[in-house]
Amino acid sequence: MLEGPRITLRLMTDADVEEYVKLQNVVVEQGEHLPPRLRSLRSIREHYEERKGWWDEHEGALLITDKADQMLGGIGFFRRSHHDSGYEIGYELLRREHRGQGYTTEALRIFSAYLFELKPIPRLQIVTTKGNVAARRVAEKCGYQLEGTLREGGFVRGEYVDVVIYGLLRGDCPSLAEVLRGS
């Protein structure tokens, strides 16, 4: 468990899977920057069981919870390609009322520092739609730098959209101890 000042990042348990799927399948809560998706409980449970709790050597996810252990969202890492030198990070809050309160920023700071201490990688990256101002602001607050735009690099809600790539290098990230102390 990784405990920050306002949130906790923890592994998903068997008891969490059903609630996570229910929350993730509320299309109106997914926001306009992701394709609407519905996922079956069975497919999510199988994915969870195959990866021993959604964490293995090459990809993983943690739940974002508040201090009362209420599920707020998730944050994870994965490789888009076998030749990437680092990982891509994705994150989401599952309810609109939790957005804009700093939970994602705190989660990204902690998760980034954790991955750099855990893995021998030089970089992390975030890819989001150009119009996703909130996700871009979170990345920038956490020290990620805009590296480029992929024109029509994504397909969201029936149209091609530009996506932007943000990167964070190991040397630009504070240590996990510093982040957990809130420094």
C-alpha positions in Angstrom: 0.0 0.0 0.0 1.2 3.5 -0.8 -0.3 6.1 1.5 -0.2 9.8 0.5 -1.7 12.7 2.5 -5.2 12.3 1.0 -5.3 9.0 -0.9 -4.1 5.5 -0.8 -2.9 3.4 -3.8 -3.4 -0.3 -3.2 -3.8 -3.6 -5.0 -7.3 -4.7 -6.0 -8.7 -7.5 -4.0 -11.3 -10.1 -5.0 -13.9 -8.2 -3.1 -13.2 -5.0 -5.2 -13.7 -6.4 -8.7 -17.5 -6.3 -8.9 -17.7 -2.7 -7.6 -14.9 -1.6 -9.9 -16.7 -3.0 -12.9 -20.0 -1.4 -11.9 -18.4 2.0 -11.6 -16.3 1.7 -14.7 -19.4 0.8 -16.8 -21.3 4.0 -16.0 -20.8 5.6 -19.5 -21.9 9.1 -18.4 -19.1 9.1 -15.8 -16.4 8.1 -18.3 -16.0 11.6 -19.7 -15.8 12.8 -23.3 -12.1 12.0 -23.8 -12.4 8.2 -23.8 -14.3 6.0 -26.1 -17.5 4.8 -24.3 -16.9 1.2 -23.2 -18.7 -1.5 -21.4 -16.8 -4.4 -19.9 -18.2 -7.6 -18.6 -17.6 -8.7 -15.0 -16.4 -12.1 -16.4 -13.7 -10.5 -18.6 -12.5 -8.2 -15.9 -12.4 -11.1 -13.3 -10.5 -13.3 -15.8 -8.0 -10.4 -16.4 -7.7 -9.9 -12.7 -7.1 -13.6 -12.0 -4.6 -14.1 -14.8 -2.5 -11.2 -13.5 -2.6 -12.1 -9.8 -4.5 -9.0 -8.8 -3.7 -6.8 -11.8 0.0 -6.6 -11.2 2.7 -8.5 -13.1 6.2 -7.8 -14.5 5.0 -5.8 -17.6 1.8 -4.1 -16.6 -0.1 -3.4 -13.4 -2.8 -1.3 -11.8 -3.6 0.0 -8.4 -6.8 1.3 -7.0 -7.0 4.9 -5.9 -9.0 5.2 -2.6 -9.7 7.9 -0.1 -8.6 7.5 3.5 -12.0 5.8 4.3 -11.1 3.2 1.6 -13.8 4.5 -0.8 -12.9 3.5 -4.3 -12.1 6.7 -6.3 -10.5 5.3 -9.4 -7.4 3.5 -10.8 -3.9 4.1 -12.1 -1.8 1.7 -14.1 1.2 1.2 -16.2 1.8 -0.8 -19.5 4.1 -1.0 -22.5 2.6 -0.1 -25.9 5.5 -1.8 -27.6 8.3 -4.3 -26.7 11.0 -1.8 -27.7 9.7 1.1 -25.5 12.3 2.1 -22.9 9.7 2.9 -20.2 6.0 2.6 -19.5 2.9 4.5 -20.3 0.7 5.5 -17.4 -3.1 5.7 -17.6 -5.4 6.9 -14.8 -9.1 7.6 -14.2 -11.5 8.7 -11.5 -14.7 6.8 -11.6 -17.1 9.5 -10.4 -17.4 13.1 -11.6 -17.8 14.4 -8.0 -14.2 13.4 -7.2 -12.6 15.2 -10.2 -10.9 18.5 -9.7 -10.0 17.8 -6.1 -6.3 16.9 -6.5 -6.8 13.1 -6.1 -5.4 12.2 -9.5 -2.4 14.6 -9.1 -1.5 13.0 -5.8 -1.9 9.5 -7.2 0.2 10.2 -10.3 3.1 11.8 -8.2 3.1 8.7 -5.9 2.8 6.2 -8.7 5.5 7.8 -10.9 8.0 7.8 -8.0 7.1 4.2 -7.1 7.6 3.0 -10.6 11.0 4.7 -10.9 12.1 3.0 -7.6 10.7 -0.4 -8.7 11.8 -0.6 -12.3 15.1 0.0 -14.1 13.5 2.4 -16.7 14.6 5.8 -17.8 11.2 7.3 -18.5 7.4 7.3 -18.1 4.9 8.8 -20.5 1.2 9.8 -20.6 -0.8 10.0 -23.8 -4.1 11.8 -23.8 -6.3 13.7 -26.2 -5.2 17.2 -27.0 -8.5 18.5 -25.7 -8.3 16.8 -22.3 -7.3 19.8 -20.4 -7.7 18.2 -17.0 -5.5 15.2 -17.8 -2.9 17.5 -19.3 -2.9 19.8 -16.2 -2.4 16.7 -13.9 0.6 15.6 -16.0 2.2 19.1 -16.0 1.6 19.5 -12.2 3.6 16.2 -11.7 6.5 17.4 -13.8 5.7 15.7 -17.1 6.8 17.7 -20.1 4.9 18.0 -23.4 6.9 16.1 -26.0 4.7 16.1 -29.0 1.4 15.8 -30.8 0.2 12.8 -32.9 -2.2 14.3 -35.4 -5.4 12.2 -35.5 -3.6 9.7 -33.3 -6.8 8.6 -31.5 -10.4 7.7 -32.3 -12.9 8.9 -29.7 -16.6 9.1 -29.9 -16.8 8.7 -33.7 -14.0 11.0 -34.7 -10.2 11.1 -35.1 -8.6 13.4 -32.5 -5.1 14.7 -31.9 -3.3 13.2 -29.0 -0.4 14.6 -27.0 2.5 12.8 -25.3 4.0 13.9 -22.0 7.2 12.4 -20.7 8.9 12.3 -17.3 12.5 11.2 -16.9 13.9 9.4 -13.9 16.1 12.4 -12.9 13.1 14.8 -13.0 11.1 12.7 -10.5 11.4 13.2 -6.7 12.1 10.1 -4.6 9.2 8.0 -3.3 10.0 9.0 0.3 9.8 12.7 -0.7 6.5 12.3 -2.4 5.0 10.2 0.4 6.0 12.9 2.9 4.3 15.5 0.7 7.5 17.4 -0.1 
